[in-house]
Amino acid sequence: GRKLSSGAQRETSTMRMITIAAVAALAMTAAACQKPAEKAADATAASNEAAAAASSAETAATQAQDASASAMSSGSAAATDAAGEAAQNAGAAAEKAGDLAKKAGDKAESATDAAKH
């Protein structure tokens, strides 16, 4: 169970970096041209949503790690089941964060394109 948790945490760091990159792209876009301000605002909202999802994924990964440690120390079937469920939740949260980060990236790209015209 522990491997899964650290994987989800590693993915969370990636999400955060993607989100930061998207926000940086937006800042440059907004500075370049005010016309696509609406698209930039849209992309900023998507970045914020991705950041929130990354934070949720990190929380889920921490919970999975705790549940896994608890299962190892107690050895009970219930604790093992709880650890498995927590790991699944962490995986789903990381996947959602990834999807949202990709959407934020797409919107930042769209805002950048709009600034060029």
Jmol script that loads the backbone (N, CA, C; Angstrom):
load data "model"
ATOM      1  N   GLY A   1       0.810  -1.208   0.000  1.00  0.00           N
ATOM      2  CA  GLY A   1       0.000   0.000   0.000  1.00  0.00           C
ATOM      3  C   GLY A   1       0.841   1.254   0.000  1.00  0.00           C
ATOM      4  N   ARG A   2       2.004   1.199   0.613  1.00  0.00           N
ATOM      5  CA  ARG A   2       2.825   2.395   0.771  1.00  0.00           C
ATOM      6  C   ARG A   2       3.318   2.935  -0.567  1.00  0.00           C
ATOM      7  N   LYS A   3       3.679   2.011  -1.471  1.00  0.00           N
ATOM      8  CA  LYS A   3       4.167   2.438  -2.791  1.00  0.00           C
ATOM      9  C   LYS A   3       3.144   3.305  -3.503  1.00  0.00           C
ATOM     10  N   LEU A   4       1.877   2.890  -3.425  1.00  0.00           N
ATOM     11  CA  LEU A   4       0.795   3.616  -4.089  1.00  0.00           C
ATOM     12  C   LEU A   4       0.711   5.048  -3.557  1.00  0.00           C
ATOM     13  N   SER A   5       0.848   5.193  -2.237  1.00  0.00           N
ATOM     14  CA  SER A   5       0.744   6.515  -1.627  1.00  0.00           C
ATOM     15  C   SER A   5       1.821   7.448  -2.134  1.00  0.00           C
ATOM     16  N   SER A   6       3.078   6.972  -2.141  1.00  0.00           N
ATOM     17  CA  SER A   6       4.154   7.851  -2.561  1.00  0.00           C
ATOM     18  C   SER A   6       4.007   8.178  -4.043  1.00  0.00           C
ATOM     19  N   GLY A   7       3.471   7.246  -4.825  1.00  0.00           N
ATOM     20  CA  GLY A   7       3.216   7.509  -6.240  1.00  0.00           C
ATOM     21  C   GLY A   7       2.219   8.636  -6.393  1.00  0.00           C
ATOM     22  N   ALA A   8       1.169   8.590  -5.594  1.00  0.00           N
ATOM     23  CA  ALA A   8       0.141   9.634  -5.660  1.00  0.00           C
ATOM     24  C   ALA A   8       0.732  10.972  -5.221  1.00  0.00           C
ATOM     25  N   GLN A   9       1.623  10.941  -4.221  1.00  0.00           N
ATOM     26  CA  GLN A   9       2.241  12.194  -3.773  1.00  0.00           C
ATOM     27  C   GLN A   9       3.179  12.742  -4.835  1.00  0.00           C
ATOM     28  N   ARG A  10       3.906  11.839  -5.521  1.00  0.00           N
ATOM     29  CA  ARG A  10       4.806  12.277  -6.580  1.00  0.00           C
ATOM     30  C   ARG A  10       3.985  12.933  -7.680  1.00  0.00           C
ATOM     31  N   GLU A  11       2.830  12.330  -7.975  1.00  0.00           N
ATOM     32  CA  GLU A  11       1.955  12.864  -9.020  1.00  0.00           C
ATOM     33  C   GLU A  11       1.423  14.233  -8.603  1.00  0.00           C
ATOM     34  N   THR A  12       1.165  14.405  -7.307  1.00  0.00           N
ATOM     35  CA  THR A  12       0.671  15.675  -6.801  1.00  0.00           C
ATOM     36  C   THR A  12       1.687  16.790  -7.048  1.00  0.00           C
ATOM     37  N   SER A  13       2.966  16.492  -6.836  1.00  0.00           N
ATOM     38  CA  SER A  13       4.010  17.488  -7.092  1.00  0.00           C
ATOM     39  C   SER A  13       4.015  17.869  -8.561  1.00  0.00           C
ATOM     40  N   THR A  14       3.822  16.876  -9.416  1.00  0.00           N
ATOM     41  CA  THR A  14       3.768  17.135 -10.859  1.00  0.00           C
ATOM     42  C   THR A  14       2.600  18.050 -11.171  1.00  0.00           C
ATOM     43  N   MET A  15       1.448  17.786 -10.560  1.00  0.00           N
ATOM     44  CA  MET A  15       0.254  18.614 -10.783  1.00  0.00           C
ATOM     45  C   MET A  15       0.568  20.046 -10.391  1.00  0.00           C
ATOM     46  N   ARG A  16       1.217  20.202  -9.242  1.00  0.00           N
ATOM     47  CA  ARG A  16       1.504  21.535  -8.753  1.00  0.00           C
ATOM     48  C   ARG A  16       2.406  22.271  -9.737  1.00  0.00           C
ATOM     49  N   MET A  17       3.388  21.562 -10.285  1.00  0.00           N
ATOM     50  CA  MET A  17       4.299  22.187 -11.246  1.00  0.00           C
ATOM     51  C   MET A  17       3.561  22.566 -12.523  1.00  0.00           C
ATOM     52  N   ILE A  18       2.671  21.686 -12.978  1.00  0.00           N
ATOM     53  CA  ILE A  18       1.878  21.969 -14.182  1.00  0.00           C
ATOM     54  C   ILE A  18       1.009  23.201 -13.929  1.00  0.00           C
ATOM     55  N   THR A  19       0.395  23.239 -12.766  1.00  0.00           N
ATOM     56  CA  THR A  19      -0.479  24.356 -12.409  1.00  0.00           C
ATOM     57  C   THR A  19       0.305  25.661 -12.370  1.00  0.00           C
ATOM     58  N   ILE A  20       1.488  25.617 -11.742  1.00  0.00           N
ATOM     59  CA  ILE A  20       2.327  26.812 -11.658  1.00  0.00           C
ATOM     60  C   ILE A  20       2.721  27.275 -13.062  1.00  0.00           C
ATOM     61  N   ALA A  21       3.058  26.313 -13.922  1.00  0.00           N
ATOM     62  CA  ALA A  21       3.427  26.640 -15.303  1.00  0.00           C
ATOM     63  C   ALA A  21       2.259  27.298 -16.029  1.00  0.00           C
ATOM     64  N   ALA A  22       1.054  26.753 -15.810  1.00  0.00           N
ATOM     65  CA  ALA A  22      -0.143  27.313 -16.448  1.00  0.00           C
ATOM     66  C   ALA A  22      -0.389  28.743 -15.967  1.00  0.00           C
ATOM     67  N   VAL A  23      -0.242  28.966 -14.674  1.00  0.00           N
ATOM     68  CA  VAL A  23      -0.442  30.306 -14.121  1.00  0.00           C
ATOM     69  C   VAL A  23       0.597  31.279 -14.685  1.00  0.00           C
ATOM     70  N   ALA A  24       1.834  30.824 -14.815  1.00  0.00           N
ATOM     71  CA  ALA A  24       2.896  31.675 -15.371  1.00  0.00           C
ATOM     72  C   ALA A  24       2.575  32.036 -16.826  1.00  0.00           C
ATOM     73  N   ALA A  25       2.092  31.055 -17.577  1.00  0.00           N
ATOM     74  CA  ALA A  25       1.723  31.300 -18.976  1.00  0.00           C
ATOM     75  C   ALA A  25       0.606  32.336 -19.049  1.00  0.00           C
ATOM     76  N   LEU A  26      -0.324  32.240 -18.116  1.00  0.00           N
ATOM     77  CA  LEU A  26      -1.444  33.192 -18.085  1.00  0.00           C
ATOM     78  C   LEU A  26      -0.969  34.602 -17.786  1.00  0.00           C
ATOM     79  N   ALA A  27      -0.050  34.711 -16.850  1.00  0.00           N
ATOM     80  CA  ALA A  27       0.459  36.031 -16.478  1.00  0.00           C
ATOM     81  C   ALA A  27       1.113  36.691 -17.686  1.00  0.00           C
ATOM     82  N   MET A  28       1.894  35.907 -18.435  1.00  0.00           N
ATOM     83  CA  MET A  28       2.543  36.450 -19.635  1.00  0.00           C
ATOM     84  C   MET A  28       1.510  36.832 -20.677  1.00  0.00           C
ATOM     85  N   THR A  29       0.494  35.994 -20.816  1.00  0.00           N
ATOM     86  CA  THR A  29      -0.566  36.249 -21.787  1.00  0.00           C
ATOM     87  C   THR A  29      -1.284  37.558 -21.458  1.00  0.00           C
ATOM     88  N   ALA A  30      -1.653  37.717 -20.201  1.00  0.00           N
ATOM     89  CA  ALA A  30      -2.379  38.916 -19.781  1.00  0.00           C
ATOM     90  C   ALA A  30      -1.532  40.172 -20.004  1.00  0.00           C
ATOM     91  N   ALA A  31      -0.240  40.041 -19.739  1.00  0.00           N
ATOM     92  CA  ALA A  31       0.646  41.192 -19.926  1.00  0.00           C
ATOM     93  C   ALA A  31       0.795  41.537 -21.409  1.00  0.00           C
ATOM     94  N   ALA A  32       0.789  40.519 -22.259  1.00  0.00           N
ATOM     95  CA  ALA A  32       0.991  40.727 -23.691  1.00  0.00           C
ATOM     96  C   ALA A  32      -0.180  41.450 -24.350  1.00  0.00           C
ATOM     97  N   CYS A  33      -1.385  41.138 -23.912  1.00  0.00           N
ATOM     98  CA  CYS A  33      -2.560  41.692 -24.594  1.00  0.00           C
ATOM     99  C   CYS A  33      -3.784  41.605 -23.699  1.00  0.00           C
ATOM    100  N   GLN A  34      -4.505  42.684 -23.600  1.00  0.00           N
ATOM    101  CA  GLN A  34      -5.686  42.684 -22.741  1.00  0.00           C
ATOM    102  C   GLN A  34      -6.907  42.077 -23.424  1.00  0.00           C
ATOM    103  N   LYS A  35      -6.883  42.003 -24.772  1.00  0.00           N
ATOM    104  CA  LYS A  35      -8.041  41.512 -25.519  1.00  0.00           C
ATOM    105  C   LYS A  35      -8.522  40.127 -25.051  1.00  0.00           C
ATOM    106  N   PRO A  36      -7.619  39.142 -24.903  1.00  0.00           N
ATOM    107  CA  PRO A  36      -8.091  37.819 -24.485  1.00  0.00           C
ATOM    108  C   PRO A  36      -8.247  37.672 -22.970  1.00  0.00           C
ATOM    109  N   ALA A  37      -8.537  38.776 -22.297  1.00  0.00           N
ATOM    110  CA  ALA A  37      -8.653  38.746 -20.840  1.00  0.00           C
ATOM    111  C   ALA A  37      -9.655  37.694 -20.362  1.00  0.00           C
ATOM    112  N   GLU A  38     -10.735  37.532 -21.147  1.00  0.00           N
ATOM    113  CA  GLU A  38     -11.761  36.558 -20.766  1.00  0.00           C
ATOM    114  C   GLU A  38     -11.198  35.137 -20.771  1.00  0.00           C
ATOM    115  N   LYS A  39     -10.424  34.815 -21.827  1.00  0.00           N
ATOM    116  CA  LYS A  39      -9.820  33.483 -21.906  1.00  0.00           C
ATOM    117  C   LYS A  39      -8.794  33.303 -20.805  1.00  0.00           C
ATOM    118  N   ALA A  40      -8.066  34.358 -20.505  1.00  0.00           N
ATOM    119  CA  ALA A  40      -7.068  34.289 -19.440  1.00  0.00           C
ATOM    120  C   ALA A  40      -7.752  34.036 -18.105  1.00  0.00           C
ATOM    121  N   ALA A  41      -8.890  34.709 -17.878  1.00  0.00           N
ATOM    122  CA  ALA A  41      -9.636  34.521 -16.635  1.00  0.00           C
ATOM    123  C   ALA A  41     -10.151  33.083 -16.542  1.00  0.00           C
ATOM    124  N   ASP A  42     -10.606  32.565 -17.676  1.00  0.00           N
ATOM    125  CA  ASP A  42     -11.089  31.197 -17.767  1.00  0.00           C
ATOM    126  C   ASP A  42      -9.966  30.219 -17.414  1.00  0.00           C
ATOM    127  N   ALA A  43      -8.787  30.463 -17.963  1.00  0.00           N
ATOM    128  CA  ALA A  43      -7.632  29.603 -17.720  1.00  0.00           C
ATOM    129  C   ALA A  43      -7.179  29.709 -16.266  1.00  0.00           C
ATOM    130  N   THR A  44      -7.263  30.914 -15.694  1.00  0.00           N
ATOM    131  CA  THR A  44      -6.891  31.094 -14.290  1.00  0.00           C
ATOM    132  C   THR A  44      -7.831  30.297 -13.401  1.00  0.00           C
ATOM    133  N   ALA A  45      -9.127  30.348 -13.707  1.00  0.00           N
ATOM    134  CA  ALA A  45     -10.107  29.576 -12.935  1.00  0.00           C
ATOM    135  C   ALA A  45      -9.800  28.081 -13.037  1.00  0.00           C
ATOM    136  N   ALA A  46      -9.444  27.625 -14.239  1.00  0.00           N
ATOM    137  CA  ALA A  46      -9.112  26.210 -14.439  1.00  0.00           C
ATOM    138  C   ALA A  46      -7.854  25.843 -13.655  1.00  0.00           C
ATOM    139  N   SER A  47      -6.888  26.749 -13.605  1.00  0.00           N
ATOM    140  CA  SER A  47      -5.656  26.501 -12.838  1.00  0.00           C
ATOM    141  C   SER A  47      -5.965  26.393 -11.354  1.00  0.00           C
ATOM    142  N   ASN A  48      -6.836  27.269 -10.874  1.00  0.00           N
ATOM    143  CA  ASN A  48      -7.218  27.232  -9.457  1.00  0.00           C
ATOM    144  C   ASN A  48      -7.915  25.921  -9.117  1.00  0.00           C
ATOM    145  N   GLU A  49      -8.779  25.478 -10.038  1.00  0.00           N
ATOM    146  CA  GLU A  49      -9.497  24.223  -9.844  1.00  0.00           C
ATOM    147  C   GLU A  49      -8.506  23.054  -9.805  1.00  0.00           C
ATOM    148  N   ALA A  50      -7.514  23.085 -10.693  1.00  0.00           N
ATOM    149  CA  ALA A  50      -6.492  22.036 -10.734  1.00  0.00           C
ATOM    150  C   ALA A  50      -5.664  22.041  -9.451  1.00  0.00           C
ATOM    151  N   ALA A  51      -5.345  23.234  -8.962  1.00  0.00           N
ATOM    152  CA  ALA A  51      -4.565  23.343  -7.726  1.00  0.00           C
ATOM    153  C   ALA A  51      -5.343  22.767  -6.546  1.00  0.00           C
ATOM    154  N   ALA A  52      -6.654  23.051  -6.501  1.00  0.00           N
ATOM    155  CA  ALA A  52      -7.500  22.517  -5.432  1.00  0.00           C
ATOM    156  C   ALA A  52      -7.552  20.991  -5.510  1.00  0.00           C
ATOM    157  N   ALA A  53      -7.657  20.459  -6.740  1.00  0.00           N
ATOM    158  CA  ALA A  53      -7.708  19.003  -6.922  1.00  0.00           C
ATOM    159  C   ALA A  53      -6.377  18.370  -6.535  1.00  0.00           C
ATOM    160  N   ALA A  54      -5.276  19.051  -6.834  1.00  0.00           N
ATOM    161  CA  ALA A  54      -3.956  18.534  -6.464  1.00  0.00           C
ATOM    162  C   ALA A  54      -3.829  18.465  -4.947  1.00  0.00           C
ATOM    163  N   SER A  55      -4.374  19.473  -4.287  1.00  0.00           N
ATOM    164  CA  SER A  55      -4.358  19.510  -2.822  1.00  0.00           C
ATOM    165  C   SER A  55      -5.185  18.351  -2.254  1.00  0.00           C
ATOM    166  N   SER A  56      -6.347  18.090  -2.862  1.00  0.00           N
ATOM    167  CA  SER A  56      -7.191  16.965  -2.432  1.00  0.00           C
ATOM    168  C   SER A  56      -6.464  15.645  -2.640  1.00  0.00           C
ATOM    169  N   ALA A  57      -5.745  15.526  -3.758  1.00  0.00           N
ATOM    170  CA  ALA A  57      -5.007  14.301  -4.057  1.00  0.00           C
ATOM    171  C   ALA A  57      -3.918  14.083  -3.016  1.00  0.00           C
ATOM    172  N   GLU A  58      -3.284  15.174  -2.603  1.00  0.00           N
ATOM    173  CA  GLU A  58      -2.226  15.072  -1.598  1.00  0.00           C
ATOM    174  C   GLU A  58      -2.805  14.599  -0.269  1.00  0.00           C
ATOM    175  N   THR A  59      -3.963  15.148   0.098  1.00  0.00           N
ATOM    176  CA  THR A  59      -4.640  14.738   1.327  1.00  0.00           C
ATOM    177  C   THR A  59      -5.004  13.257   1.266  1.00  0.00           C
ATOM    178  N   ALA A  60      -5.547  12.828   0.119  1.00  0.00           N
ATOM    179  CA  ALA A  60      -5.933  11.430  -0.055  1.00  0.00           C
ATOM    180  C   ALA A  60      -4.711  10.514   0.025  1.00  0.00           C
ATOM    181  N   ALA A  61      -3.589  10.958  -0.527  1.00  0.00           N
ATOM    182  CA  ALA A  61      -2.363  10.160  -0.486  1.00  0.00           C
ATOM    183  C   ALA A  61      -1.871  10.010   0.949  1.00  0.00           C
ATOM    184  N   THR A  62      -1.968  11.089   1.724  1.00  0.00           N
ATOM    185  CA  THR A  62      -1.562  11.051   3.127  1.00  0.00           C
ATOM    186  C   THR A  62      -2.453  10.098   3.906  1.00  0.00           C
ATOM    187  N   GLN A  63      -3.762  10.154   3.632  1.00  0.00           N
ATOM    188  CA  GLN A  63      -4.704   9.248   4.301  1.00  0.00           C
ATOM    189  C   GLN A  63      -4.393   7.796   3.949  1.00  0.00           C
ATOM    190  N   ALA A  64      -4.041   7.548   2.686  1.00  0.00           N
ATOM    191  CA  ALA A  64      -3.715   6.192   2.251  1.00  0.00           C
ATOM    192  C   ALA A  64      -2.460   5.698   2.969  1.00  0.00           C
ATOM    193  N   GLN A  65      -1.494   6.597   3.119  1.00  0.00           N
ATOM    194  CA  GLN A  65      -0.249   6.247   3.801  1.00  0.00           C
ATOM    195  C   GLN A  65      -0.527   5.895   5.261  1.00  0.00           C
ATOM    196  N   ASP A  66      -1.357   6.703   5.924  1.00  0.00           N
ATOM    197  CA  ASP A  66      -1.710   6.455   7.323  1.00  0.00           C
ATOM    198  C   ASP A  66      -2.443   5.127   7.464  1.00  0.00           C
ATOM    199  N   ALA A  67      -3.410   4.894   6.561  1.00  0.00           N
ATOM    200  CA  ALA A  67      -4.193   3.656   6.615  1.00  0.00           C
ATOM    201  C   ALA A  67      -3.295   2.447   6.383  1.00  0.00           C
ATOM    202  N   SER A  68      -2.339   2.597   5.484  1.00  0.00           N
ATOM    203  CA  SER A  68      -1.404   1.522   5.167  1.00  0.00           C
ATOM    204  C   SER A  68      -0.517   1.209   6.371  1.00  0.00           C
ATOM    205  N   ALA A  69      -0.034   2.247   7.033  1.00  0.00           N
ATOM    206  CA  ALA A  69       0.807   2.068   8.222  1.00  0.00           C
ATOM    207  C   ALA A  69       0.005   1.394   9.328  1.00  0.00           C
ATOM    208  N   SER A  70      -1.241   1.797   9.466  1.00  0.00           N
ATOM    209  CA  SER A  70      -2.128   1.232  10.479  1.00  0.00           C
ATOM    210  C   SER A  70      -2.389  -0.246  10.193  1.00  0.00           C
ATOM    211  N   ALA A  71      -2.602  -0.574   8.912  1.00  0.00           N
ATOM    212  CA  ALA A  71      -2.857  -1.966   8.523  1.00  0.00           C
ATOM    213  C   ALA A  71      -1.637  -2.832   8.807  1.00  0.00           C
ATOM    214  N   MET A  72      -0.458  -2.296   8.544  1.00  0.00           N
ATOM    215  CA  MET A  72       0.760  -3.069   8.776  1.00  0.00           C
ATOM    216  C   MET A  72       0.992  -3.313  10.255  1.00  0.00           C
ATOM    217  N   SER A  73       0.698  -2.324  11.082  1.00  0.00           N
ATOM    218  CA  SER A  73       0.943  -2.494  12.513  1.00  0.00           C
ATOM    219  C   SER A  73      -0.116  -3.374  13.173  1.00  0.00           C
ATOM    220  N   SER A  74      -1.360  -3.291  12.738  1.00  0.00           N
ATOM    221  CA  SER A  74      -2.417  -4.078  13.377  1.00  0.00           C
ATOM    222  C   SER A  74      -2.605  -5.448  12.723  1.00  0.00           C
ATOM    223  N   GLY A  75      -2.406  -5.513  11.404  1.00  0.00           N
ATOM    224  CA  GLY A  75      -2.562  -6.779  10.697  1.00  0.00           C
ATOM    225  C   GLY A  75      -4.009  -7.234  10.574  1.00  0.00           C
ATOM    226  N   SER A  76      -4.965  -6.411  10.997  1.00  0.00           N
ATOM    227  CA  SER A  76      -6.371  -6.829  10.927  1.00  0.00           C
ATOM    228  C   SER A  76      -6.903  -6.689   9.498  1.00  0.00           C
ATOM    229  N   ALA A  77      -7.856  -7.541   9.167  1.00  0.00           N
ATOM    230  CA  ALA A  77      -8.449  -7.529   7.834  1.00  0.00           C
ATOM    231  C   ALA A  77      -9.158  -6.197   7.571  1.00  0.00           C
ATOM    232  N   ALA A  78      -9.821  -5.665   8.586  1.00  0.00           N
ATOM    233  CA  ALA A  78     -10.551  -4.397   8.438  1.00  0.00           C
ATOM    234  C   ALA A  78      -9.582  -3.262   8.108  1.00  0.00           C
ATOM    235  N   ALA A  79      -8.440  -3.241   8.785  1.00  0.00           N
ATOM    236  CA  ALA A  79      -7.450  -2.192   8.547  1.00  0.00           C
ATOM    237  C   ALA A  79      -6.868  -2.332   7.141  1.00  0.00           C
ATOM    238  N   THR A  80      -6.663  -3.576   6.712  1.00  0.00           N
ATOM    239  CA  THR A  80      -6.134  -3.829   5.372  1.00  0.00           C
ATOM    240  C   THR A  80      -7.137  -3.363   4.320  1.00  0.00           C
ATOM    241  N   ASP A  81      -8.415  -3.658   4.550  1.00  0.00           N
ATOM    242  CA  ASP A  81      -9.471  -3.205   3.634  1.00  0.00           C
ATOM    243  C   ASP A  81      -9.509  -1.683   3.568  1.00  0.00           C
ATOM    244  N   ALA A  82      -9.408  -1.049   4.728  1.00  0.00           N
ATOM    245  CA  ALA A  82      -9.440   0.415   4.791  1.00  0.00           C
ATOM    246  C   ALA A  82      -8.254   0.997   4.021  1.00  0.00           C
ATOM    247  N   ALA A  83      -7.090   0.360   4.149  1.00  0.00           N
ATOM    248  CA  ALA A  83      -5.895   0.836   3.446  1.00  0.00           C
ATOM    249  C   ALA A  83      -6.085   0.712   1.936  1.00  0.00           C
ATOM    250  N   GLY A  84      -6.688  -0.401   1.505  1.00  0.00           N
ATOM    251  CA  GLY A  84      -6.945  -0.606   0.079  1.00  0.00           C
ATOM    252  C   GLY A  84      -7.890   0.448  -0.466  1.00  0.00           C
ATOM    253  N   GLU A  85      -8.920   0.739   0.313  1.00  0.00           N
ATOM    254  CA  GLU A  85      -9.911   1.747  -0.093  1.00  0.00           C
ATOM    255  C   GLU A  85      -9.271   3.137  -0.154  1.00  0.00           C
ATOM    256  N   ALA A  86      -8.441   3.447   0.839  1.00  0.00           N
ATOM    257  CA  ALA A  86      -7.766   4.747   0.877  1.00  0.00           C
ATOM    258  C   ALA A  86      -6.823   4.896  -0.318  1.00  0.00           C
ATOM    259  N   ALA A  87      -6.154   3.798  -0.672  1.00  0.00           N
ATOM    260  CA  ALA A  87      -5.243   3.834  -1.818  1.00  0.00           C
ATOM    261  C   ALA A  87      -6.015   4.072  -3.110  1.00  0.00           C
ATOM    262  N   GLN A  88      -7.193   3.437  -3.221  1.00  0.00           N
ATOM    263  CA  GLN A  88      -8.044   3.645  -4.404  1.00  0.00           C
ATOM    264  C   GLN A  88      -8.493   5.101  -4.483  1.00  0.00           C
ATOM    265  N   ASN A  89      -8.898   5.651  -3.344  1.00  0.00           N
ATOM    266  CA  ASN A  89      -9.329   7.052  -3.295  1.00  0.00           C
ATOM    267  C   ASN A  89      -8.196   7.976  -3.722  1.00  0.00           C
ATOM    268  N   ALA A  90      -6.977   7.685  -3.255  1.00  0.00           N
ATOM    269  CA  ALA A  90      -5.814   8.512  -3.593  1.00  0.00           C
ATOM    270  C   ALA A  90      -5.564   8.453  -5.098  1.00  0.00           C
ATOM    271  N   GLY A  91      -5.693   7.259  -5.668  1.00  0.00           N
ATOM    272  CA  GLY A  91      -5.500   7.094  -7.106  1.00  0.00           C
ATOM    273  C   GLY A  91      -6.517   7.891  -7.896  1.00  0.00           C
ATOM    274  N   ALA A  92      -7.772   7.820  -7.470  1.00  0.00           N
ATOM    275  CA  ALA A  92      -8.848   8.544  -8.159  1.00  0.00           C
ATOM    276  C   ALA A  92      -8.635  10.055  -8.042  1.00  0.00           C
ATOM    277  N   ALA A  93      -8.230  10.513  -6.865  1.00  0.00           N
ATOM    278  CA  ALA A  93      -7.999  11.949  -6.650  1.00  0.00           C
ATOM    279  C   ALA A  93      -6.841  12.434  -7.518  1.00  0.00           C
ATOM    280  N   ALA A  94      -5.789  11.637  -7.627  1.00  0.00           N
ATOM    281  CA  ALA A  94      -4.637  12.018  -8.444  1.00  0.00           C
ATOM    282  C   ALA A  94      -5.029  12.075  -9.915  1.00  0.00           C
ATOM    283  N   GLU A  95      -5.877  11.125 -10.323  1.00  0.00           N
ATOM    284  CA  GLU A  95      -6.338  11.091 -11.714  1.00  0.00           C
ATOM    285  C   GLU A  95      -7.168  12.341 -12.030  1.00  0.00           C
ATOM    286  N   LYS A  96      -8.049  12.710 -11.097  1.00  0.00           N
ATOM    287  CA  LYS A  96      -8.894  13.900 -11.280  1.00  0.00           C
ATOM    288  C   LYS A  96      -8.014  15.153 -11.370  1.00  0.00           C
ATOM    289  N   ALA A  97      -7.017  15.231 -10.498  1.00  0.00           N
ATOM    290  CA  ALA A  97      -6.109  16.382 -10.511  1.00  0.00           C
ATOM    291  C   ALA A  97      -5.375  16.451 -11.850  1.00  0.00           C
ATOM    292  N   GLY A  98      -4.986  15.300 -12.359  1.00  0.00           N
ATOM    293  CA  GLY A  98      -4.295  15.244 -13.647  1.00  0.00           C
ATOM    294  C   GLY A  98      -5.176  15.750 -14.773  1.00  0.00           C
ATOM    295  N   ASP A  99      -6.434  15.311 -14.765  1.00  0.00           N
ATOM    296  CA  ASP A  99      -7.384  15.752 -15.798  1.00  0.00           C
ATOM    297  C   ASP A  99      -7.579  17.269 -15.748  1.00  0.00           C
ATOM    298  N   LEU A 100      -7.753  17.783 -14.533  1.00  0.00           N
ATOM    299  CA  LEU A 100      -7.984  19.223 -14.373  1.00  0.00           C
ATOM    300  C   LEU A 100      -6.741  20.023 -14.761  1.00  0.00           C
ATOM    301  N   ALA A 101      -5.561  19.489 -14.442  1.00  0.00           N
ATOM    302  CA  ALA A 101      -4.325  20.176 -14.810  1.00  0.00           C
ATOM    303  C   ALA A 101      -4.184  20.220 -16.330  1.00  0.00           C
ATOM    304  N   LYS A 102      -4.579  19.140 -16.999  1.00  0.00           N
ATOM    305  CA  LYS A 102      -4.516  19.099 -18.467  1.00  0.00           C
ATOM    306  C   LYS A 102      -5.478  20.137 -19.045  1.00  0.00           C
ATOM    307  N   LYS A 103      -6.694  20.217 -18.485  1.00  0.00           N
ATOM    308  CA  LYS A 103      -7.676  21.214 -18.948  1.00  0.00           C
ATOM    309  C   LYS A 103      -7.127  22.622 -18.746  1.00  0.00           C
ATOM    310  N   ALA A 104      -6.498  22.858 -17.587  1.00  0.00           N
ATOM    311  CA  ALA A 104      -5.934  24.184 -17.306  1.00  0.00           C
ATOM    312  C   ALA A 104      -4.854  24.514 -18.327  1.00  0.00           C
ATOM    313  N   GLY A 105      -4.045  23.515 -18.667  1.00  0.00           N
ATOM    314  CA  GLY A 105      -2.996  23.710 -19.664  1.00  0.00           C
ATOM    315  C   GLY A 105      -3.581  24.045 -21.020  1.00  0.00           C
ATOM    316  N   ASP A 106      -4.639  23.328 -21.389  1.00  0.00           N
ATOM    317  CA  ASP A 106      -5.309  23.587 -22.672  1.00  0.00           C
ATOM    318  C   ASP A 106      -5.868  25.009 -22.712  1.00  0.00           C
ATOM    319  N   LYS A 107      -6.483  25.437 -21.605  1.00  0.00           N
ATOM    320  CA  LYS A 107      -7.074  26.775 -21.562  1.00  0.00           C
ATOM    321  C   LYS A 107      -5.989  27.846 -21.597  1.00  0.00           C
ATOM    322  N   ALA A 108      -4.852  27.564 -20.940  1.00  0.00           N
ATOM    323  CA  ALA A 108      -3.741  28.526 -20.965  1.00  0.00           C
ATOM    324  C   ALA A 108      -3.213  28.654 -22.392  1.00  0.00           C
ATOM    325  N   GLU A 109      -3.153  27.525 -23.085  1.00  0.00           N
ATOM    326  CA  GLU A 109      -2.696  27.520 -24.482  1.00  0.00           C
ATOM    327  C   GLU A 109      -3.650  28.327 -25.339  1.00  0.00           C
ATOM    328  N   SER A 110      -4.937  28.131 -25.115  1.00  0.00           N
ATOM    329  CA  SER A 110      -5.964  28.856 -25.852  1.00  0.00           C
ATOM    330  C   SER A 110      -5.859  30.364 -25.606  1.00  0.00           C
ATOM    331  N   ALA A 111      -5.606  30.729 -24.339  1.00  0.00           N
ATOM    332  CA  ALA A 111      -5.455  32.146 -23.991  1.00  0.00           C
ATOM    333  C   ALA A 111      -4.208  32.730 -24.655  1.00  0.00           C
ATOM    334  N   THR A 112      -3.126  31.932 -24.691  1.00  0.00           N
ATOM    335  CA  THR A 112      -1.888  32.372 -25.330  1.00  0.00           C
ATOM    336  C   THR A 112      -2.103  32.593 -26.820  1.00  0.00           C
ATOM    337  N   ASP A 113      -2.820  31.654 -27.457  1.00  0.00           N
ATOM    338  CA  ASP A 113      -3.137  31.785 -28.890  1.00  0.00           C
ATOM    339  C   ASP A 113      -3.937  33.055 -29.149  1.00  0.00           C
ATOM    340  N   ALA A 114      -4.911  33.316 -28.291  1.00  0.00           N
ATOM    341  CA  ALA A 114      -5.748  34.504 -28.441  1.00  0.00           C
ATOM    342  C   ALA A 114      -4.914  35.780 -28.341  1.00  0.00           C
ATOM    343  N   ALA A 115      -3.878  35.749 -27.500  1.00  0.00           N
ATOM    344  CA  ALA A 115      -3.025  36.927 -27.315  1.00  0.00           C
ATOM    345  C   ALA A 115      -2.187  37.216 -28.546  1.00  0.00           C
ATOM    346  N   LYS A 116      -1.898  36.178 -29.324  1.00  0.00           N
ATOM    347  CA  LYS A 116      -1.053  36.340 -30.501  1.00  0.00           C
ATOM    348  C   LYS A 116      -1.787  37.043 -31.643  1.00  0.00           C
ATOM    349  N   HIS A 117      -3.127  36.989 -31.611  1.00  0.00           N
ATOM    350  CA  HIS A 117      -3.885  37.547 -32.730  1.00  0.00           C
ATOM    351  C   HIS A 117      -4.272  39.010 -32.513  1.00  0.00           C
TER     352      HIS A 117
END
end "model"
wireframe off; spacefill off
backbone 0.3
color backbone group
